[in-house]
C-alpha cells in the first residue's frame, strides 16, 4: 500500500511518545504500487451539484479522500450524513462536498478559488494526511494550511479543522510535530478543532473498509457526528 494514501489511524497519544530526536520520518511502506485512488491525485475537483434554486447558506466540506467518501456508495460520505444531521436538527444549511482523493495541502491551496466561489458560511478544512504520509516537510504543510485558513477567515468564512495522524513507523518526533500542526493552527485562528477525524471510527467493528484506510457508511455517519457539535455553534436556526 502506498504510504501517500495509507490513512491508518492510530491513537494520537500512542504515537507521540518521546524517543526519536530526528525531525525526519522513519522508513515508510514501499511506494512500488499505486493506490486505488491515485488517479484522482491531479484531477480537478468535481463541481458540486447544487440546486440553483436552493438559497440556504452553504457549508463546504473541503479535504481529501476521507471527505470525498472514497469507497463508499453515493450518498454515504460524511458530508452526506452531516447534511442529514443538520436537517434533522432544524438547521437550514446545505453541505457541499469538495473532497478530492489524494489531495495534499498544496492541492487545497490551489482549490481555494473553488471554495470561495460558493460563498460559504462555514468550511470544514480536513487536509494534511497525504502530506504526512509522503513525509513532506512539516513547515510546508503548516504554511499551506495556514494559507488555507487565513484566506478563508479573511473572506469572512468560519473554519472548523479536522485533523488526522500517522502510522508509528514515521517516528515519534515527526508524528509529534505533525499532530501539533492542527493544534497550533486552531489556536492561531481560534478555530474549533477535531484533532482526530476518525475518532470512534477506527477500531470500531463495521466502521472501516477492508483497506483499513477509509470509513464505511457506518464510519462516515460517526465522522459527521464527531463534527456536528463543532459546527452547530457557528450556525443559526
Long-range contacts (C-beta under 8 A, 24 or more apart in sequence): 1-29, 1-33, 1-35, 1-211, 1-213, 2-29, 2-31, 2-33, 2-34, 2-35, 2-38, 3-28, 3-29, 3-31, 3-133, 3-134, 3-135, 4-31, 4-35, 4-38, 4-102, 4-130, 4-133, 4-134, 5-35, 5-36, 5-37, 5-38, 5-65, 5-101, 5-102, 5-130, 5-133, 5-213, 6-35, 6-133, 6-167, 6-213, 7-65, 7-66, 7-129, 7-133, 7-164, 7-198, 7-213, 7-214, 8-167, 8-202, 8-212, 8-213, 9-164, 9-165, 9-196, 9-197, 9-198, 9-201, 9-202, 10-165, 10-166, 10-167, 10-168, 10-202, 11-165, 11-196, 12-165, 12-179, 12-195, 12-196, 14-168, 15-165, 15-166, 15-168, 15-172, 15-175, 15-176, 15-179, 16-172, 16-175, 16-176, 16-179, 17-172, 18-172, 18-173, 18-176, 19-172, 19-173, 20-171, 20-172, 20-173, 20-174, 21-173, 22-171, 22-173, 22-174, 23-138, 23-173, 23-174, 23-177, 24-135, 24-171, 24-174, 25-132, 25-135, 25-166, 25-170, 25-171, 25-174, 26-169, 26-170, 26-171, 26-174, 27-169, 28-133, 28-135, 28-167, 28-169, 28-170, 29-169, 35-102, 36-70, 36-71, 36-211, 37-65, 37-70, 37-101, 37-102, 38-102, 40-65, 40-68, 40-100, 40-101, 40-102, 41-101, 41-102, 41-103, 43-100, 45-98, 45-100, 45-111, 45-114, 46-100, 48-96, 48-97, 48-98, 48-118, 50-94, 50-96, 50-118, 51-94, 54-94, 56-92, 56-93, 56-94, 57-92, 57-93, 57-94, 57-120, 57-121, 58-93, 58-94, 58-95, 58-96, 58-118, 58-119, 58-120, 58-121, 59-86, 59-93, 59-94, 59-95, 59-96, 59-120, 59-121, 59-122, 59-123, 59-124, 59-231, 60-95, 60-96, 60-98, 60-115, 60-118, 60-120, 60-122, 60-123, 60-124, 61-95, 61-96, 61-97, 61-98, 61-99, 61-124, 61-126, 62-98, 62-99, 62-108, 62-111, 62-115, 62-123, 62-124, 62-125, 62-126, 62-127, 62-148, 63-98, 63-99, 63-103, 63-108, 63-124, 63-125, 63-126, 63-127, 63-162, 64-99, 64-100, 64-101, 64-102, 64-103, 64-104, 64-126, 64-127, 64-129, 64-130, 65-99, 65-100, 65-101, 65-102, 65-103, 65-213, 65-214, 66-99, 66-126, 66-129, 66-164, 66-197, 66-198, 66-214, 66-215, 66-223, 67-97, 67-98, 67-99, 67-124, 67-126, 68-97, 68-99, 68-100, 68-101, 69-97, 69-99, 69-220, 70-101, 70-214, 71-209, 71-211, 71-214, 71-216, 72-209, 72-214, 72-215, 72-216, 72-217, 72-220, 73-217, 76-216, 76-217, 76-220, 77-220, 78-215, 78-220, 78-221, 78-223, 78-224, 78-227, 79-224, 80-220, 81-220, 81-221, 81-223, 81-224, 81-225, 82-224, 82-227, 82-228, 82-231, 84-224, 85-224, 85-225, 85-228, 86-228, 86-231, 86-232, 86-235, 89-228, 89-232, 90-237, 91-232, 91-235, 91-237, 92-237, 93-121, 93-122, 93-235, 96-120, 99-126, 102-130, 103-127, 103-130, 104-130, 104-131, 104-134, 104-136, 104-144, 105-131, 105-140, 105-141, 105-144, 105-145, 105-148, 106-140, 106-144, 108-144, 108-145, 108-148, 109-144, 109-147, 109-148, 112-148, 112-151, 112-152, 115-152, 116-151, 116-152, 116-155, 116-157, 120-157, 121-157, 121-158, 121-234, 121-235, 122-157, 122-158, 122-159, 122-160, 122-231, 122-234, 122-235, 123-152, 123-157, 123-158, 123-159, 123-160, 124-159, 124-160, 124-161, 124-162, 124-227, 124-231, 125-149, 125-152, 125-159, 125-160, 125-161, 125-162, 126-161, 126-162, 126-163, 126-164, 126-197, 128-163, 128-164, 128-178, 128-181, 128-182, 129-164, 129-166, 132-164, 132-165, 132-166, 132-170, 132-174, 132-178, 133-166, 135-170, 135-174, 138-174, 138-177, 138-178, 138-181, 141-178, 141-181, 142-181, 142-184, 142-185, 145-181, 145-185, 146-185, 146-188, 149-185, 149-189, 149-191, 150-189, 153-189, 153-191, 158-234, 159-189, 159-191, 160-191, 160-192, 160-193, 160-194, 160-227, 160-230, 160-231, 160-234, 161-185, 161-186, 161-191, 161-192, 161-193, 161-194, 162-194, 162-197, 162-227, 163-193, 163-194, 163-195, 163-196, 163-197, 164-196, 164-197, 164-198, 165-196, 192-230, 192-231, 192-233, 192-234, 193-230, 194-226, 194-227, 194-230, 197-223, 197-226, 198-223, 199-226, 200-226, 201-226
